[in-house]
Amino acid sequence: MRAMVKDTVWRLASSLFLVQFGLLYTSICLPILVLDRYGTVTDLAYAFGARIIPSVLMAPVAARMLTQWDARKLAAVSSVLMAAVTGVLPFAEDFVVFTLLLAAVGITSSVAVAGRMAVRGRVAAAADPVRVNSIVVGAQRVAMLTAPLAAGTTTSAANVALGFLLEAVLLVASSVLLLRLPVPAPPAADPSGARGPSGLLGAVKTYANIVLRPSLAVGPATLSTYGYMIYLGLRQVLLPLYLIDALGRPVSALGFVYTASAIGGIAGAVAARSLSPRRGFIGVFVWCTVIEAVMFSTLFLKENLVWLLVVFLVSGFLEAAATAIFFVIVQTELGNDEQGVFFSFFVPQCELFIGFGVLLAGAFAGVDLLYSLGGTSLVVLLVPLLLFTLPRRRTAQQT
């Protein structure tokens, strides 16, 4: 029995590694393709929007589908459909057709991600949630280390189509691994007595209730994660400028920075299990977030590439540990139906907040970059956490 559970966990982790590797690979290919073929940054913005917005709008539908379909089959079928669209994407010459295909990718991705998250929750429930999530997060951090390196050394405008074909193949392979997982048991009854959403509006209400429910740690953890997504968007714009203007380094130094972050992430995923204290997972999540925010705030105190690498190494460790713990919090506090609803909304909204961070970065690009990168990171990481953690603590004290 233990061997079967172990095999299931590693098969799930391998499936998610393939998905993450392909996604990160084409995240480098997409700007190359758009800028080479269509030529403007505006077109690139439209391309990103065409993928993200439909996935956000699709969230209630994906949540509803999860209550009616086997999550494995739903994730596998939608991943295969996504693979088919991704494979033909680079061969669309007309930009309108290209954006419509990206919208189709966003729609199928929304359903596929929700299905994978539901499967992940079932596997974690059947095993040790901390161990399962530390393995999965570790596999994804390995992809974060290897995929950009592979794409950066092999991709050019001449062969960029191969990157999309690679993602298509990896999506199909990940679907095969998902379908080979043991058939999940029927969802256990929600301990709170709540039932799954009764419609699209019901899915929206369920998600809002999950995030705003004061008795759950999911709410503050979710809002803190949204703040982190804003920070990631800010970082995409401000970090290259910080390297050039503040440190006098070429943009290519980003490779060293993200490598440090990925290495720290792998270590953080491995250590996640031992980072879970007796007082509860939310305490570790809060401390990881606070320390990470403080680390980033030191960037405006010290103009040094070595220190920047240290900050990203440590923050990568903390972010991976916090990510593993975040999933444990969701999986232990929510029933199966609620998990499906939650992740259907949560994942596309994370992409939306990253986009908001990119837009927000424009307001800070003209300010001293030391204060922009360090100070805004501190604010967007800590404010959401404080706003939702403090009221929750007061509610707990009153009860």
C-alpha positions in Angstrom: 0.0 0.0 0.0 2.8 2.4 0.9 4.6 1.6 -2.3 1.5 2.4 -4.3 1.0 5.7 -2.6 4.7 6.6 -3.2 4.4 5.7 -6.8 1.2 7.8 -7.1 2.9 10.8 -5.5 6.0 10.7 -7.8 3.8 10.1 -10.9 1.8 13.2 -10.0 5.0 15.2 -9.4 6.4 14.1 -12.8 3.2 15.1 -14.5 3.2 18.5 -13.0 7.0 18.9 -13.7 6.3 18.3 -17.4 3.5 20.9 -17.4 5.6 23.5 -15.6 8.6 22.8 -17.9 6.6 23.3 -21.0 4.9 26.4 -19.7 8.1 28.1 -18.7 9.8 27.1 -22.0 7.0 28.8 -24.1 6.9 31.8 -21.7 10.3 32.6 -23.3 9.3 31.6 -26.8 6.1 33.7 -26.9 7.7 37.1 -26.6 10.3 36.1 -29.3 7.5 34.9 -31.6 5.2 37.9 -31.2 8.0 40.6 -31.4 9.6 38.9 -34.4 6.4 38.3 -36.3 4.2 41.3 -35.3 6.8 43.7 -34.1 5.4 45.8 -31.3 5.2 45.6 -27.5 1.5 46.5 -27.7 0.9 43.3 -29.6 2.8 41.4 -26.9 0.5 42.9 -24.3 -2.6 41.9 -26.3 -1.2 38.4 -26.6 -0.8 38.1 -22.8 -4.2 39.5 -22.2 -5.8 37.2 -24.8 -4.5 34.2 -22.7 -5.2 35.5 -19.2 -8.6 37.2 -19.4 -10.5 34.1 -20.8 -9.0 31.9 -18.1 -10.2 34.3 -15.4 -13.7 34.4 -17.0 -13.7 30.6 -17.3 -13.2 30.1 -13.5 -16.9 29.6 -12.5 -17.4 27.2 -15.4 -14.3 25.2 -14.5 -15.5 25.1 -10.9 -18.8 23.7 -11.9 -17.3 21.1 -14.2 -15.2 19.7 -11.4 -18.4 18.8 -9.5 -19.6 16.8 -12.4 -16.5 15.1 -13.9 -13.6 12.9 -12.7 -10.9 15.5 -12.1 -8.2 13.3 -13.7 -10.1 12.9 -16.9 -11.1 16.6 -16.9 -7.5 17.6 -16.5 -6.3 15.1 -19.1 -8.8 16.0 -21.8 -8.4 19.7 -21.4 -4.6 19.3 -21.4 -4.8 17.4 -24.7 -7.0 20.1 -26.2 -4.6 22.7 -25.0 -1.8 20.8 -26.6 -3.6 20.7 -29.9 -4.1 24.5 -29.8 -0.5 25.2 -28.6 0.9 23.1 -31.3 -0.7 25.1 -34.1 -0.2 28.5 -32.4 3.1 29.4 -34.0 1.8 28.7 -37.5 -1.0 31.3 -37.3 0.2 34.2 -39.4 -2.8 36.5 -38.8 -2.7 38.3 -35.4 -6.4 38.0 -34.9 -6.3 34.3 -35.4 -3.2 34.2 -33.2 -5.0 35.9 -30.3 -8.1 33.7 -30.7 -5.9 30.7 -30.4 -4.3 32.2 -27.3 -7.8 32.7 -25.9 -8.5 29.0 -26.5 -5.2 28.2 -24.7 -6.4 30.3 -21.7 -9.8 28.5 -21.6 -8.4 25.0 -21.8 -5.6 25.9 -19.3 -8.1 27.1 -16.8 -10.0 23.8 -16.8 -6.8 21.8 -16.9 -5.2 23.6 -13.9 -8.4 23.3 -11.8 -8.5 19.5 -12.6 -4.8 19.0 -11.7 -5.2 20.9 -8.4 -8.2 18.7 -7.5 -6.2 15.6 -8.2 -3.3 17.0 -6.2 -5.7 17.5 -3.2 -6.9 13.9 -3.5 -3.4 12.5 -3.6 -2.3 14.6 -0.7 -5.4 13.5 1.3 -4.5 9.8 0.7 -0.9 10.3 1.8 1.0 13.0 3.9 0.0 16.4 2.6 3.2 18.1 3.7 5.4 15.4 2.0 3.2 15.4 -1.2 3.4 19.2 -1.6 7.1 19.4 -0.8 7.8 16.9 -3.5 5.5 18.6 -6.0 6.9 22.1 -5.3 10.4 20.7 -5.5 9.6 19.2 -9.0 8.2 22.5 -10.1 11.3 24.4 -8.9 13.5 22.0 -10.8 11.5 23.0 -13.9 12.1 26.6 -13.0 15.8 26.0 -13.0 16.1 23.9 -16.1 13.4 25.2 -18.5 14.6 28.8 -18.9 18.2 27.5 -19.3 17.1 25.1 -22.0 15.0 27.7 -23.8 17.6 30.4 -23.5 20.3 28.3 -25.0 18.3 26.6 -27.8 15.5 29.1 -28.9 15.8 31.7 -31.6 13.3 33.4 -33.9 14.1 30.8 -36.6 13.2 27.8 -34.5 10.7 29.3 -32.0 7.9 27.0 -33.3 9.7 24.0 -31.8 9.2 25.4 -28.3 5.4 25.3 -28.7 5.5 21.8 -30.2 7.6 20.7 -27.2 5.0 22.1 -24.8 2.3 20.3 -26.7 4.1 17.0 -26.4 4.8 17.5 -22.7 1.1 18.3 -22.1 0.1 15.0 -23.7 2.7 13.1 -21.7 1.5 14.7 -18.5 -2.0 13.7 -19.3 -1.0 10.1 -19.8 0.7 10.2 -16.3 -2.5 11.7 -14.8 -4.7 9.0 -16.3 -2.4 6.3 -14.9 -3.0 7.6 -11.4 -5.3 5.4 -9.3 -9.0 6.2 -9.6 -9.7 8.7 -6.8 -12.2 7.7 -4.2 -15.6 9.6 -4.1 -15.2 13.0 -2.5 -15.6 12.8 1.3 -18.4 14.9 2.8 -17.4 18.4 3.7 -17.0 18.4 7.5 -18.8 21.8 7.6 -21.8 20.3 5.9 -21.3 22.6 2.9 -22.2 21.3 -0.6 -20.6 22.0 -3.9 -21.7 25.0 -5.9 -25.2 24.8 -7.4 -24.4 26.9 -10.5 -22.0 29.5 -11.8 -23.2 32.1 -9.3 -22.9 29.5 -6.6 -19.3 28.9 -7.5 -18.5 32.6 -7.2 -20.3 32.8 -3.8 -18.4 29.7 -2.6 -15.1 31.2 -3.5 -15.9 34.5 -1.8 -17.0 32.6 1.3 -13.8 30.6 1.4 -11.5 33.7 1.2 -13.5 35.8 3.6 -14.4 33.2 6.2 -12.7 34.4 9.4 -12.3 30.9 10.8 -10.0 29.8 8.0 -6.4 30.5 7.4 -7.0 30.1 3.7 -8.2 33.7 3.5 -5.1 35.6 4.7 -2.8 33.1 2.9 -4.7 33.8 -0.3 -4.6 37.5 0.0 -0.9 37.4 0.9 -0.3 35.3 -2.2 -2.1 37.9 -4.4 0.3 40.5 -3.0 3.2 38.2 -3.9 1.8 38.0 -7.5 1.8 41.8 -7.7 5.4 41.7 -6.5 6.3 39.2 -9.3 4.8 41.5 -11.8 6.7 44.5 -10.4 9.9 42.5 -10.4 9.6 41.5 -14.1 9.8 45.2 -15.0 12.0 46.7 -12.3 14.6 44.0 -11.8 16.2 44.4 -15.2 16.2 48.2 -14.7 17.7 47.7 -11.2 20.5 45.6 -12.7 21.3 48.1 -15.4 20.9 51.4 -13.6 21.6 50.6 -9.9 24.2 47.9 -10.3 25.7 48.6 -13.7 25.2 45.0 -14.8 23.9 43.7 -18.2 20.4 42.2 -18.4 22.0 38.8 -18.9 22.8 38.8 -15.2 19.1 38.0 -14.7 20.1 34.4 -15.5 22.3 34.3 -12.3 19.5 35.9 -10.3 16.8 33.4 -11.3 19.2 30.5 -11.0 19.9 31.5 -7.4 16.1 31.7 -6.8 15.5 28.3 -8.3 18.3 26.7 -6.3 16.9 28.2 -3.1 13.5 27.0 -4.1 14.6 23.4 -4.5 16.2 23.5 -1.0 13.1 25.2 0.4 10.8 22.5 -1.0 13.0 19.8 0.5 13.0 21.6 3.9 9.3 22.3 3.8 8.3 19.3 5.9 10.6 20.2 8.8 9.5 23.8 8.7 6.0 22.8 9.8 5.7 23.7 13.6 3.3 22.4 16.2 1.6 25.7 16.4 0.2 25.3 12.9 1.0 25.8 9.2 -0.2 29.4 9.0 2.4 30.6 11.5 5.2 29.3 9.3 3.5 30.8 6.2 3.3 34.2 7.9 7.0 34.1 9.0 8.2 33.0 5.6 6.3 35.9 4.0 7.5 38.5 6.6 11.2 37.4 6.3 11.0 37.4 2.5 9.5 40.9 2.5 12.2 42.2 4.8 14.9 40.6 2.7 13.6 42.3 -0.4 13.4 45.6 1.4 17.1 45.5 2.0 17.8 45.9 -1.7 17.5 49.7 -1.4 20.1 49.6 1.4 22.8 47.7 -0.4 23.8 48.1 -4.1 25.6 44.9 -4.7 25.1 42.0 -7.1 26.4 39.4 -4.6 23.8 40.6 -2.1 21.1 40.5 -4.7 22.0 36.9 -5.4 21.9 36.1 -1.6 18.5 37.8 -1.4 17.1 35.7 -4.2 18.6 32.5 -2.9 17.0 33.0 0.5 13.7 34.3 -0.9 13.6 31.3 -3.3 13.9 29.0 -0.2 11.2 30.8 1.7 8.9 31.1 -1.3 9.0 27.4 -2.0 8.5 26.5 1.6 5.6 28.9 1.9 4.1 27.5 -1.4 4.1 24.0 -0.1 2.6 25.1 3.2 -0.1 27.1 1.4 -1.3 24.0 -0.5 -1.3 22.1 2.8 -3.5 24.8 4.4 -5.9 24.7 1.5 -6.0 20.9 1.4 -6.5 20.5 5.2 -9.1 23.3 5.6 -11.3 22.7 2.6 -13.3 19.7 1.4 -12.8 18.3 -2.1 -15.6 20.3 -3.7 -14.4 23.5 -2.1 -10.8 22.9 -3.2 -12.0 22.5 -6.8 -13.9 25.8 -6.7 -11.0 27.6 -4.9 -8.3 26.6 -7.4 -10.6 27.3 -10.4 -10.6 31.0 -9.3 -7.3 31.3 -7.5 -4.9 30.3 -10.3 -6.2 32.6 -13.1 -6.5 35.4 -10.6 -2.8 35.0 -9.7 -2.0 35.6 -13.4 -4.2 38.7 -13.3 -2.4 40.1 -10.3 0.9 39.5 -12.0 -0.4 41.6 -14.9 -1.5 44.3 -12.5 2.0 44.3 -11.0 3.5 44.8 -14.5 1.2 47.8 -15.0 1.9 49.2 -11.6 5.7 49.0 -12.3 5.2 51.7 -14.8 4.3 54.1 -12.0 7.6 53.4 -10.2 10.0 53.1 -13.1 10.9 56.7 -12.9 11.5 56.7 -9.2 14.8 55.7 -7.6 14.9 52.0 -8.5 16.5 51.1 -5.1 13.4 52.3 -3.3 11.0 51.1 -6.0 12.2 47.5 -6.0 12.8 47.2 -2.3 10.0 49.4 -0.9 7.2 48.4 -3.1 8.1 44.7 -2.5 7.8 45.2 1.2 4.4 46.9 0.9 2.7 44.4 -1.5 4.0 41.4 0.4 3.0 42.6 3.9 -0.1 44.8 3.6 -2.5 42.1 2.3 -1.2 39.7 5.0 -1.7 42.2 7.8 -5.1 43.4 6.6 -6.6 39.9 6.7 -4.5 38.3 9.5 -5.2 40.9 12.2 -9.0 40.9 11.8 -8.9 37.1 11.9 -6.9 37.1 15.1 -9.4 39.6 16.7 -12.3 37.3 15.7 -10.5 34.3 17.1 -9.9 36.1 20.4 -13.5 37.2 20.7 -14.8 33.6 20.2 
